[in-house]
Amino acid sequence: MHARSLVALLLALVSACAAPRPDRLLHQDPAADPNASAASRWLDLVQEAAGRDVDRFGARPTILSRQMAIWATAMFDAWAAYDDLAVGSRLGANLRRPPAERTLANKERAIAQASYRALVGVYPDDAQWLAEQACALGADPTNESIDPSTPLGVGNLAAHAVLAYRRSDGANQFGDAPGSSGKPYSDFTGYAPVNTADTIVDPDRWQPITFTRPDGTRFTPGFLTPHWFRVKPFVLESAAQFRPEPPPTTKTDDRLLRAQVDEVLALQRELTPEEKAVVEFMRDGPRSTGQSGHWLRFAQDVSRRDRHGLDEDVKLYFAVANTAFDAFISCWETKRTYDTSRPWTLVRHYYRGQRVTSWAGPQGGFVEVPAEEWHPYSPYVFITPPFPGYTSGHATVSGACAKILELYTGSDAYGAVERRSCCALTETDPGGIVELDLPTFSATAEMAARSRAMGGYHIPIDNDVGLRVGRELATWSWPRYEAFWKGTAQPR
C-alpha cells in the first residue's frame, strides 16, 4: 500500500472541526478535576517538575522515565503498607500496618511523604521549590522520621529504600561511575560515533546532527545516554530480553532500506494540517517530558474517565511509569546494539547530488532542494533526536504503555480527543484548530509510532518493530505488576 494511503487510514480518525465534541473525553483537560485522587494531584506536580527539568537540561526522555518511575515506585511502596495484600518493591510486606490504620487519610499522608522524598532525590536542583509545593499536598519537608508506626515515617522509609536501590543502578545519576566525565548521567561505556556531523563514513551507522538555537548559535549533541542499556530494569530480566532482529542495512537489504527512505520522503512531501498536528502532538507531549510523561497523562485521562480513587491510581501510575522505564532500557539496548542511522543520513546517502522535496522551514510549505539540504518537519533547534534510529523510542514506549492500559482497564477503549493548533510548535503561523481522535489505546500508540515517519525522524521499520516489541514487553510484564498488588511478588 502506498505511504499516503497508509496515512489516510490512520487519519480517518482525525478530523478538523471548530469545537470539541461534547461526548468525548478531552485529553489533558485544563479544567481542574475536583474528584482527583491524591495520586493524580501528585502526578500533576511530577509533570511540572519534569517540565522544569527539561527547561534546565533539555529533553532527556530516558532520564525522565527513570525519575518518574522512582516517584511512582516510592508512592506505591508507601501505599502498600496500608493495603490488605500489596507488597512493596523493596521492603515487601515489612511496612504493613495493622488493619485499624489502613485508612485513606494514612495512605494519603504516606504517599505524600514518599513522593516528596523521591522527587527531591531525582530533582535536587528544585529542592526548595518542591518543598514549597509539597506542603500543599500533605508532605512535611522537615519530617525525617523513619518510624514505621507513622504515615510520614512509612513514606520516608519507602522513598529512602527506592532511592538507595537506584543509587548505583547504572544510570550514573551522580556522575561517579568509573570511566564517566563526572557529569550526572554521563556515559561511562566509551561510545563514539563512526560518522561526524559533516561526513558520512558509514550510512548504516548513527550520525550526529548540528542544531541551531533561536539566537543563531550552533551545537552538535552527542548520543543521549548511550550507557542506558546498563541501567537495571524494574521487572525485565535483562535489557536484551526483547532485543529484535537486525534492521535492513545498505549491506544486507539495500532495496528494502531505500524503499523505507522513499516512504519517508513521500510522507513528508505534502503534510496536511492534520498530519502536522499528529507529528507535533506526539513529538512534544506535555512540555517535552517524553513518552513517560505523555502516557502518564493518558493514564490520568483514564482515571478521570473511570472515576478512580486513590488505590486504583497508585497501581495504574506505578505500572505505567515502570513499564515506560523498562521499555526505554530495552529500546536503548537495541539502539546501542545496532547503532543505526536516521532519515537525515539516509536521504543524503541515497540522493546525493539529486533534488528532493523538503519542508521549507518555519515559514511553512515544501520546496525542492538538494538532498544534502533535506530537513525533517522539526524545528532547527531539535532536528532529530540525538540517538540511533532502530528502534523508535516513541513506538516502543507507546506500544508498551498502551498495552498496560488495556490490560489494567480490561479494554482497549480510550475514547479521548486532543484539540490543538496544527503547527504552533514548528511554524510561525500556528494554523487552524484540529481534533485528533484517540478511540483506543492501541490506535493512540499506532498514531505515535506513525508520526515518527511522518515527521521524518524514523524510517517506518523503526516504528513497526518498536510497537511490536513494546507490546510483547508489556504483555510479559503485566503479571509481574499484578503480583505486587496481589501480594505475591518478591522485592526487586
C-alpha positions in Angstrom: 0.0 0.0 0.0 1.3 3.5 -0.9 2.6 5.6 2.0 -0.1 8.2 1.6 -2.8 5.6 1.7 -1.4 4.2 4.9 -1.5 7.7 6.5 -5.1 8.2 5.2 -6.1 5.1 7.1 -4.5 6.4 10.3 -6.0 9.8 9.8 -9.5 8.5 9.2 -9.7 9.0 13.0 -8.5 12.6 12.7 -10.9 15.5 11.8 -10.8 19.2 11.6 -13.6 21.0 13.5 -14.5 24.2 15.2 -15.3 22.8 18.7 -14.7 19.6 20.6 -17.5 17.0 20.6 -19.3 17.1 23.9 -19.4 13.3 24.2 -15.7 12.8 24.1 -13.1 12.9 26.9 -10.8 15.9 26.3 -7.2 14.8 26.7 -5.4 16.7 29.5 -8.5 18.8 30.2 -7.2 22.1 31.6 -10.2 22.3 33.9 -9.3 21.1 37.4 -10.8 17.8 38.4 -12.4 18.3 41.9 -12.5 14.5 42.4 -8.9 13.8 41.5 -7.1 11.4 43.9 -4.1 12.4 45.9 -2.0 10.3 43.4 -3.3 12.3 40.5 -2.6 15.6 42.2 1.0 14.4 42.8 1.3 13.4 39.2 0.5 17.0 38.3 3.4 18.1 40.4 5.6 15.4 38.9 4.8 16.6 35.4 5.7 20.2 36.4 8.9 19.1 38.0 9.8 17.1 34.8 8.9 20.2 32.7 11.3 22.3 34.8 14.0 19.7 34.4 13.5 19.9 30.6 13.7 23.7 30.7 17.0 23.4 32.6 18.7 20.5 30.9 16.8 19.9 27.6 14.7 16.9 26.7 16.2 13.7 28.1 13.5 11.0 27.8 15.5 8.1 29.2 16.4 10.1 32.3 12.8 11.4 32.7 11.5 7.9 32.6 13.7 6.9 35.5 12.8 9.9 37.5 9.1 9.3 37.1 9.4 5.6 37.8 11.3 6.3 41.0 8.4 8.6 42.1 5.7 6.1 41.2 7.5 3.2 42.9 8.1 5.1 46.1 4.5 6.1 46.2 3.3 2.6 45.5 5.6 1.2 48.2 4.3 3.6 50.8 0.7 3.0 49.8 1.2 -0.8 50.0 1.9 -0.5 53.8 -1.8 0.3 54.2 -3.2 -2.2 51.8 -4.5 -5.6 52.8 -2.5 -7.5 50.2 0.0 -5.4 48.3 3.8 -5.7 48.9 6.4 -3.0 48.3 9.1 -3.3 45.7 11.9 -3.0 48.1 10.7 -3.9 51.6 8.0 -6.3 50.7 5.4 -6.6 53.5 7.7 -5.3 56.2 6.0 -2.0 56.4 2.5 -3.5 56.6 0.4 -1.6 59.2 -2.4 -3.1 61.3 -6.0 -3.1 59.9 -7.1 -0.2 62.1 -4.5 2.0 60.5 -5.4 1.2 56.9 -7.3 4.4 56.3 -7.5 6.7 53.3 -6.0 9.5 55.4 -3.0 7.5 56.3 -2.5 6.4 52.7 -2.5 10.0 51.6 0.0 11.1 54.2 2.3 8.2 53.4 2.3 8.7 49.7 2.7 12.4 50.1 5.9 12.0 52.1 7.2 9.3 49.8 6.5 11.4 46.8 8.2 14.4 48.2 11.3 12.5 49.2 11.6 10.7 45.9 11.2 13.9 43.9 13.9 15.7 45.9 16.1 12.7 45.2 15.8 12.9 41.4 15.3 16.6 41.1 17.8 18.1 43.6 18.1 21.4 41.7 14.4 22.1 42.5 14.6 21.0 46.2 13.4 24.4 47.6 10.5 24.7 45.0 9.5 21.1 45.7 9.4 21.7 49.4 7.1 24.7 48.9 4.8 22.7 46.6 4.7 19.6 48.7 3.3 21.2 51.8 0.1 21.9 50.0 -0.2 18.2 49.1 0.3 16.9 52.6 4.0 16.3 52.9 6.2 17.6 55.6 9.7 18.5 54.2 11.0 19.0 57.8 10.0 15.5 58.9 12.8 12.9 58.5 11.3 10.3 60.8 11.8 6.6 59.9 9.3 5.5 62.5 7.2 2.8 60.6 4.3 3.4 63.0 3.6 6.8 61.4 2.5 7.5 57.9 5.3 10.1 57.4 7.8 7.5 58.7 6.5 4.9 56.3 6.7 7.4 53.4 10.3 8.3 54.3 11.3 4.7 54.6 9.7 3.7 51.3 11.4 6.5 49.4 14.8 6.0 51.0 14.7 2.3 50.1 13.9 3.0 46.5 16.5 5.8 46.2 19.1 3.6 47.8 18.4 0.8 45.4 18.7 3.1 42.4 21.8 4.8 43.7 24.1 2.5 41.7 21.7 1.1 39.1 23.8 2.0 36.0 22.1 5.4 35.3 25.1 7.3 36.7 22.9 9.9 38.3 25.7 11.3 40.3 28.4 11.2 37.7 30.6 9.0 39.8 30.7 5.8 37.6 34.3 4.8 36.7 35.0 6.0 33.2 32.5 8.8 33.1 33.1 12.5 32.8 31.9 13.3 36.3 28.7 14.9 34.9 25.4 13.5 36.2 24.0 10.8 33.8 27.2 10.9 31.6 28.3 7.9 29.6 30.9 5.5 31.1 31.0 3.0 28.3 33.2 4.9 25.8 30.7 5.2 23.0 32.0 7.2 20.0 30.1 7.7 16.7 31.5 6.4 13.4 30.2 9.4 11.5 30.7 13.1 12.1 28.1 15.8 11.6 29.9 16.7 8.3 30.9 13.3 7.0 29.1 10.1 6.4 31.7 7.4 6.8 29.1 4.5 7.1 25.5 5.3 6.1 24.3 2.4 8.3 25.6 4.0 11.5 24.3 6.9 13.6 25.3 10.4 12.6 25.3 13.4 15.0 23.5 16.5 13.7 24.3 20.1 14.2 21.3 22.1 15.6 20.7 25.9 15.5 19.4 27.8 18.5 17.0 30.7 18.1 19.9 33.1 18.7 21.8 31.6 15.8 24.4 29.7 17.8 25.0 26.1 16.8 25.7 23.0 18.7 26.0 19.3 18.0 24.7 17.0 20.7 26.1 13.5 21.2 24.3 10.2 21.7 21.9 10.8 24.7 22.7 8.3 27.5 24.4 5.7 25.3 25.0 3.7 28.6 21.3 3.3 29.3 21.4 -0.4 28.3 23.4 -0.8 31.5 20.6 0.5 33.7 18.9 -2.1 35.9 15.3 -2.6 34.7 12.3 -2.8 37.0 10.7 -6.2 36.1 12.6 -7.2 33.0 15.2 -9.9 33.4 17.7 -8.1 31.3 17.9 -5.1 28.9 18.4 -7.5 26.0 15.4 -9.7 26.8 13.3 -8.3 24.0 16.0 -7.3 21.5 14.5 -7.6 18.0 16.1 -8.9 14.8 18.6 -6.7 12.9 17.2 -4.0 10.7 17.9 -3.7 7.0 21.1 -2.0 6.0 22.8 -0.9 2.8 24.8 -4.2 3.1 22.0 -6.7 4.0 18.9 -5.4 2.2 19.7 -2.2 0.3 16.4 -2.4 -1.8 14.2 -2.5 1.3 16.1 0.2 3.1 15.9 2.5 0.1 12.1 1.8 -0.1 11.8 2.8 3.5 13.6 6.1 2.8 11.3 6.7 -0.2 8.3 6.2 2.1 9.5 8.9 4.4 10.0 11.3 1.6 6.5 10.5 0.3 5.0 11.1 3.7 6.9 14.4 4.0 6.1 15.7 0.5 2.7 17.3 1.4 1.9 17.1 5.1 -1.7 18.2 5.7 -2.6 20.3 8.7 -4.0 17.2 10.5 -0.8 15.3 9.8 1.3 18.2 11.2 -0.8 18.2 14.3 -0.2 14.5 14.8 3.6 15.0 14.4 3.6 17.8 16.9 1.3 16.2 19.4 3.4 13.0 19.6 6.7 14.8 19.2 6.3 17.1 22.2 3.9 15.5 24.5 3.3 17.5 27.7 6.2 20.0 27.8 8.7 17.7 26.2 8.5 15.3 29.2 8.9 12.4 26.9 6.8 9.3 26.4 6.7 8.6 30.1 5.1 12.0 30.7 2.8 11.6 27.8 1.5 8.1 28.7 1.1 9.1 32.4 -1.2 11.9 31.1 -3.1 9.4 29.1 -3.4 7.3 32.2 -4.7 10.3 34.1 -7.4 10.7 31.5 -8.4 7.1 32.3 -8.5 7.9 36.0 -10.9 10.9 35.3 -13.0 8.8 32.9 -13.4 5.9 35.2 -13.6 7.9 38.4 -10.7 6.3 40.1 -10.0 6.5 43.8 -6.5 6.6 45.3 -6.0 2.8 45.2 -6.7 2.5 41.5 -4.5 5.4 40.6 -1.5 4.4 42.7 -1.5 1.0 41.0 -2.1 2.4 37.5 0.7 5.0 37.7 3.1 2.5 39.2 2.6 0.1 36.3 2.6 2.7 33.5 5.7 4.6 34.8 7.8 1.5 35.3 6.7 -0.1 32.0 7.9 3.1 30.2 11.1 2.9 32.2 11.8 -0.7 31.2 10.7 0.0 27.6 13.3 2.7 27.4 16.0 0.5 28.7 15.1 -2.3 26.3 14.9 0.2 23.4 18.3 1.7 24.2 19.9 -1.7 24.3 18.6 -2.2 20.7 19.8 1.3 19.7 23.3 0.6 21.1 23.5 -2.9 19.6 22.7 -1.8 16.0 23.7 1.9 16.1 21.6 2.7 13.0 21.2 5.9 11.0 18.1 8.0 10.6 16.4 9.6 7.5 18.7 12.6 7.8 21.7 10.5 6.9 19.9 8.1 4.6 18.3 10.8 2.4 21.8 12.3 1.9 23.3 8.9 1.2 20.8 7.7 -1.4 20.0 11.0 -3.1 23.4 12.7 -3.0 23.6 15.2 -5.9 19.9 15.0 -6.6 16.9 17.1 -5.6 14.2 16.1 -3.2 11.1 17.7 -1.7 11.7 19.1 1.8 9.9 21.1 4.4 10.6 24.7 3.6 11.2 25.9 7.2 9.3 27.9 9.8 7.5 29.9 7.2 5.8 26.7 6.1 5.4 25.0 2.8 7.5 22.5 0.9 10.3 23.1 -1.7 12.6 21.2 -4.0 16.2 21.3 -2.5 19.4 19.3 -2.9 19.2 16.1 -0.9 22.1 17.5 1.2 19.7 20.2 2.4 16.7 18.0 3.2 15.1 18.7 6.6 12.6 16.8 8.7 9.4 18.5 9.8 11.1 19.7 13.0 12.5 23.0 14.5 16.1 23.9 13.7 16.9 23.6 17.4 15.9 20.0 17.6 16.1 18.5 14.1 16.1 14.8 15.1 16.5 13.2 18.5 20.2 12.7 19.2 20.5 8.9 19.3 20.3 6.0 16.8 17.1 5.2 14.9 16.3 1.5 15.4 14.1 1.0 17.2 11.9 4.1 17.8 11.6 5.0 21.5 8.2 6.7 20.8 6.9 3.5 19.3 8.4 1.1 21.8 7.2 3.0 24.9 3.8 3.8 23.3 3.2 0.2 22.4 4.1 -0.9 25.9 2.1 1.7 27.8 -0.9 1.3 25.6 -0.9 -2.4 26.2 -0.6 -1.9 30.0 -3.6 0.5 30.0 -5.6 -2.1 28.0 -4.7 -4.9 30.5 -5.3 -2.7 33.5 -8.7 -1.5 32.4 -9.7 -4.7 30.7 -10.5 -3.0 27.4 -8.7 -1.2 24.6 -11.3 1.5 24.6 -10.0 5.0 25.3 -12.4 7.5 23.8 -10.5 10.7 24.2 -9.8 13.6 21.9 -6.9 16.0 21.6 -7.7 19.5 20.4 -4.8 21.7 19.3 -3.3 24.1 16.7 -1.9 22.2 13.7 1.6 23.5 13.7 2.3 26.0 16.5 5.4 24.3 17.7 7.1 24.2 14.3 5.9 27.1 12.1 5.4 30.8 12.7 1.8 30.5 11.7 0.1 28.2 14.2 -2.6 27.2 11.7 -6.1 26.2 12.4 -7.5 24.1 15.2 -7.8 20.3 14.6 -9.2 17.4 16.6 -7.3 14.2 16.9 -9.5 11.3 17.8 -8.0 8.8 20.2 -10.6 6.0 20.2 -8.4 3.2 21.6 -5.1 2.8 23.4 -3.7 0.8 20.6 -4.7 3.3 17.9 -3.1 6.1 20.0 0.2 4.1 20.2 0.0 3.5 16.4 -0.5 7.2 15.9 2.6 7.9 18.0 4.6 5.4 16.0 3.4 6.5 12.6 4.0 10.2 13.5 7.8 9.5 13.6 7.9 8.6 10.0 5.6 11.4 9.1 7.9 13.8 10.8 11.0 12.4 9.1 12.6 11.2 12.3 12.4 7.4 11.6 12.1 5.0 8.7 8.8 3.0 9.2 10.5 -0.2 10.2 11.9 1.6 13.3 8.4 2.2 14.4 6.7 -1.0 13.3 9.3 -3.2 15.2 9.2 -0.8 18.2 5.5 -1.1 18.5 5.7 -4.9 18.4 8.5 -5.1 20.9 6.7 -2.7 23.3 3.5 -4.8 23.2 5.5 -8.0 23.8 7.3 -6.4 26.7 4.1 -5.2 28.3 2.3 -8.5 27.9 5.2 -10.3 29.6 5.5 -7.7 32.3 1.8 -7.4 33.3 1.5 -10.4 35.6 4.6 -9.1 37.5 2.8 -5.9 38.3 -0.3 -7.7 39.3 1.8 -9.7 41.7 2.8 -6.6 43.6 -0.7 -5.6 44.4 -1.9 -9.2 44.9 1.0 -9.7 47.4 2.8 -12.5 45.7 5.8 -10.5 44.3 9.3 -10.7 45.6 11.2 -7.4 46.3 13.2 -6.3 43.3 
